[in-house]
Amino acid sequence: MLLGLAYRLLGSLHDAEDVLQEAYLRWLDVDRDSVAEPRRYLSRVVTRLALDRLRARQAARETYVGPWLPEPVPTDPSPFGPLDTVEQRETLSTALLHLLERLTPPERAVYVLHTAFALPYAEIGELLDRSAADCRQLHHRAVARIADGRPRFTAGPAEQRRLLDAFLAAARDGDLARLTGLVAADATSWNDGGGRVSAARNPVHGPDRIARFFTGLYHQRHPEVRATPVELNGAPALVLTWPGARYILSVAAAEGRITGVYLIGNPDKLTGVPG
């Protein structure tokens, strides 16, 4: 649970594990008899440590080359515990974690604690040293800011897998018409290379530009791309490999169309991904 909390707050498994290590060291120094509820106490420590990291990395994020996407994490099985609810899966998704970067650290904390863990505002307030009313307002602002830039993603895993496979097949075949037909009119492709590998440094908007970008990428790099299906962040994804390169491809989808495309090639983020 604590790892899932830290990861949702940070979008980085590496940073989340560091936060848990620091929280553990603090736990070793605590008088256990003074802690009435260990789960609540540790949630408070992890949340505050994660917020400190969020604030510290804001300056570094401004110098990141190209769009930033969260570090993908295999979730079959899930290292974060059961993903039994829609909210638990959605708050791990690449699409939503990307949007959470729009929020201030307090907004992100309240949104994650209330949406993913169903904590009431009064309890969140105790964790963050804020009033319940303040936390309610922070959540309201977070929801509004996410909605402003939110790609629709109501499709379930089976539909996501179908569209993802169809998208790759159309790119492989160079079929622009079929590829364009799979993509919603307001879709955007986000491509994270981190300056380490080839990737578009600006978002690619619209079905025509997305179709041309991916057919060009597929055929310019290598005609024999190997695609391995995996589950990452609670959703279907593909590991794409060709000589000298490896990328993760996933999509958000709604109403039978792809609404967001996410391509991650920064090797620093792919160390935990098999394939």
PyMOL commands that set and color helices and strands:
alter all, ss='L'
color gray80, all
select helices_A, chain A and resi 2-10+13-28+32-34+38-62+86-90+94-100+105-115+121-128+132-149+157-173+176-182+207-221+267-269
alter helices_A, ss='H'
color red, helices_A
select strands_A, chain A and resi 183-192+204-205+226-232+235-242+245-254+257-264
alter strands_A, ss='S'
color yellow, strands_A
deselect
rebuild
show_as cartoon
